[in-house]
């Protein structure tokens, strides 16, 4: 329930939840689904939900710190892209949401795969300058890329950096959306 409230993620735990105290206190779940509306968007094989040591034994008072989803399968269509913007803008704490070792299947309206993205990591966080941030490292068509997206809600600016050393490319851009809502 805290995952839904804090990160705006609707999750369904398919298997039992186990816990560990080392190296940091966390809950471990094999096989969970993340939804957008009623559709399964992501299947995660291994997930860790790090919690504060304070109320570890009180399920009612747990404080989630970081969430790591590993070995994920994303099934994305054009209509699902808002999921990432919502996730970016929902985390305004010092805690991170991380997706590691994932495959993104981008599909068309007839559910055919258009392309695959080999995602090393995708991290959503809120920095000390009060900006929402997302960092990603991935391969598309076997070309490695690094991506950084920043959303400054005070100045109402989205900015991004996209780079690939293999094709000697670095792109930077900013969008000032003023009074419009994105």
ABEGO torsion letter per residue (X at the ends): XAAAAAAGBBBBBABBBBBBAOABBBBBBBGBBBBBEABBABBBABBBBBBBAAAAABAAABBBABBBBBGBBBBBBAAAAAAAAAAAAABABABBBBBBGBBBBBBBAAGBBABBBBBABBBBBBBAAGBBBBBBBBBBGGBBBBBBBBBBAAAGBBBBBBBBAAAGBBBBBBBBAEABBX
